[in-house]
Amino acid sequence: MAVKEFEKPTLKDYTSIPSVEKDATSHLAPFKSKEEFQSSLGYPGELVDNWQEIALDKMGDLLKKYRSLRVYLDSCMQCGACTDKCHYYLGTKDPNNMPVGRQNLMRGVYRRYFTLPGKYLPKLVGAVDFTKEVLDEWYSYYHQCSQCRRCAVFCPIGIDTAEISMAAREIMDSVGVGQKYCNEIIGKVHKIGNNLGLPEPALANTLEGLEEDVKDEINIDVKFPLDVKDSDVLLITPSADFFAEPHVDGLIGYAKVFHQAGISWTLSSHASEAANFGMFIGSYDNMRKLALRIREAALELNVKRIIFGECGHAWRVAYSFLNTLAGPFDFLDSRYPVPQHICELTYDLMNRNVLKFDKSANDDMTLTYHDSCNVARASNMGDILGGQFSVPRDIIKATVNNFYDMEEESIKEKTYCCGGGGGLLTDDLIELRMKGALPRMEALKRVVDDHGVTHMAAICAICKSQFSKAFQYYGFELDQIISLHQLVGNALIMNKKEL
């Protein structure tokens, strides 16, 4: 696909707040979903004739179902605390990419149809009619939000713009205006089991190839099991781990950990995807349907516990919603929490001296770490306050000699989004993605200049894919983004024992 040329942002010594450029990215919108993808998710195939009536009915349903949505739309003081906190505003300068500006697109419609002042004195309270032009504006700007929730950290009353964006996308889907990228992917998982549409024979062949590659490299028979019943662990990992760099190096790292710890494990061809794009489009029904595949696989394979691989939003869905979406999981071993993250497993094994590392194996790299949004602001790890920050860093520090964090304002709960999250990792939004990556790239450049950092580790499939593109765009090298468990796999001291 030919990509339209656009002005490349310049990396600065420090992130600055840009002057407003009205409608700077009003031309950006993702491709719309075709009827075949819409219908498979239970949505109309194109914009329905009475779309306004249906959209307002849907909005009314959501306001009743989610009290928080009404609170967010009612309580904003327009204080401006969030205005410079969105990576997309910092990169694009469009005021509608200020969190408050994006919220106001829905707030105006809400006030017009769901508040008394808006019904009788609309101009006085900023209420607007829900016209086709407003719907088009929604489609553009609610697909310029990665649902990263950084703005909510700085909002004095905790308004979550991500929840408003999810609601807007669900409303648009309900009238036949869905996004191709997300809806096509969800349909693939419903039909085949993973985002890539990778069938079981192809997956089995891929895993066999990985076994051969690892055997050739370290002369140890590390297995990559598929659909093996009565295993201890069912690994649910993003399908990108099966074939793409740097993701596959993370999968190899998981396998080495399981092997060295003597833990039997398996992947599932039925549930060969950790990602759950149902969250991105605000659809509880589709999110639940995807999560139920994991339950079905766990029952079929008779496993004892479920562990998730490196995927940011997958861990958010698992940590926050899996038990209500697909539980109860009372058939699993009660000694283990449901779910677990692969970092929690590695961290525990490391602290019990089951795993030992040779840090010098990673001496060709000086590392920093990117906190993925959904891990940082919507989850935890271990029984540790702030474990989602400390556990990955402790693993990195145990496996490398050279590690430096980026500046405090750009990490942990204040981390910047990679620029491709929230269902926006599609090349029809490449301009938005590259501009949205600007704040993270500036923070990375500073730690590169100050400490000679050569690589950045991440535990999110979307982040890794986005940075593989953004690094080249901003003058870094593609292979400077790596999986955390690549470091683990490199440094792990392994013996010749067989399971």
Buried (B, 14 or more C-beta within 10 A) or exposed (E): EEEEEBEEBEBEEEBEEBEBEEEBBBEBBBBBBBEEBBBBBEBBBBEBEEBBEBBBBBBEEBBEEBEBBBBBBEEBEEEEBBBBBBBBBBBBBBBBBBBBBBBBBBBBBBBBBBBEEBEEEBEEBBBBEBEEEBBEBBBBBBBBBBBBBBBBBBBEEBBBBBBBBBBBBBBBBBBBBBBBBBBBBBBBBBEBBBBBBBBBEBBBEBBEEBBEEBEEEBEBEBBBBBBBEEBBBBBBBBBBBBBBBBBBBBBBBBBBBBBBBEBBBBBBBBBBBBBBBBBBBBBBEBBBBBBEBBBBBBEBBEBBBBBBBBBBBBBBBBBBBBBEBBEEBEEBEEEBBBBBBBBBBBBBBBEEEBBEBEBEBBEEBBBBBBBBBBBBBBBBBBEBEEBBBBBBBBBBBBBBBBBBBBBEEBBBBBBBBBBBBBBBBBEBBBBBBBBBBBBBBBBBBBBBEEBEBBBBBBBBBBBBBBBBBBBEBBEBEEEBBBBBBBBBBBBBEBEEEEE
